[in-house]
Amino acid sequence: MVDVLILCTGNAARSVMAATSLSARRPDLRVATGGTFVVDGQPMSIRTRAAIEGVGLTIPRHASRQVHPPDLDEATLVMALAPEHVEWVRRTHAPAAHRTVTLRRLVEHLAPAPTLIDQVAALAPHEVELEPWEEVVDPGGSEADVFAACAREIDDLVHQLAPRLAPTHP
């Protein structure tokens, strides 16, 4: 089982940055990553590594990985970095839609509850109309400074979110 599965497109930048930040702040949570359109087994890029180091985090071991329905089934929360990832889950594995929320929406709307499952259920993410403000823009194909800015943005969002995430069990 995974507490938080973090999704981006290629599982090479945004999801890795978010998982590294969340794992550093909440070592009690089991965090995994994956992508919606991935070449499996690719190493983390040099730009992603530098961006993670730039926010003071330790570089994790990582190889890109395509997400499959069993991965989605095992996660208490599926945290997406953009609305397109939520839409992908809704299209490809609807049973996980009620647990799939963007990072930005979590930061903006997560309310206290006894468990993470309760917090996610209260958001009713499968009923939410996705909005453009929810996207963390993909730095892929950009220069190092764009990756660094993305890492700072994600690290700040996770910094706001991490202490508000309830435990997975009471």
C-alpha positions, -999 to 999 in steps of 0.1 A, spaced: 0 0 0 10 36 -7 -3 66 12 4 92 -15 10 84 -52 23 115 -69 16 118 -107 31 139 -135 34 132 -171 69 117 -176 77 109 -140 110 128 -145 107 162 -128 75 174 -110 65 142 -94 100 134 -83 104 169 -68 71 167 -50 78 132 -36 113 142 -24 99 172 -6 69 153 9 91 124 20 115 148 37 87 165 56 65 135 63 87 104 67 57 86 82 40 85 49 47 59 22 52 80 -10 55 68 -45 56 84 -80 46 76 -115 37 92 -148 8 91 -172 30 90 -204 64 74 -195 93 56 -209 99 32 -181 133 30 -164 147 64 -174 170 81 -148 164 115 -133 177 143 -154 206 164 -144 183 195 -143 159 177 -119 188 166 -97 202 202 -95 167 216 -88 161 192 -60 196 200 -45 188 237 -50 160 235 -25 182 217 0 168 182 -4 186 149 -8 186 133 -42 165 101 -42 171 70 -62 147 72 -91 138 55 -124 108 67 -143 77 45 -141 43 43 -159 14 42 -136 -11 13 -139 -45 6 -124 -31 -15 -95 -8 14 -85 -38 37 -84 -58 11 -64 -32 9 -37 -29 46 -31 -49 64 -3 -43 97 -21 -33 103 -58 -17 137 -59 -16 152 -94 6 180 -105 -18 192 -132 -54 189 -142 -45 168 -172 -33 141 -148 -66 140 -129 -84 138 -163 -61 109 -173 -71 90 -141 -108 98 -147 -105 84 -182 -83 54 -177 -92 42 -142 -124 58 -129 -124 39 -96 -94 60 -85 -110 94 -94 -125 98 -59 -89 98 -45 -72 119 -72 -66 156 -65 -41 183 -77 -15 195 -54 -27 231 -57 -63 221 -49 -51 202 -18 -32 232 -6 -62 255 -12 -90 233 1 -78 205 24 -97 205 56 -89 188 89 -102 153 94 -92 123 115 -76 104 86 -62 111 52 -90 90 37 -115 113 54 -97 144 42 -97 133 6 -133 121 7 -144 155 20 -130 171 -12 -152 149 -34 -125 151 -61 -144 130 -86 -171 158 -87 -147 187 -90 -145 208 -122 -108 212 -129 -94 247 -133 -63 261 -150 -49 275 -117 -44 239 -105 -14 233 -128 22 233 -118 38 240 -152 60 212 -165 97 224 -168 105 197 -193 126 209 -222 135 241 -204 167 254 -190 180 248 -155 166 280 -141 130 269 -150 136 235 -133 149 254 -103 118 277 -102 96 246 -105 113 229 -76 110 260 -54 73 263 -63 66 226 -56 87 226 -24 67 257 -11 34 240 -19 44 208 -2 57 228 28 22 243 31 5 209 27 26 184 46 17 194 81 -20 195 73 -21 159 59 -38 136 85 -23 102 93 -36 73 72 -49 56 103 -65 71 134 
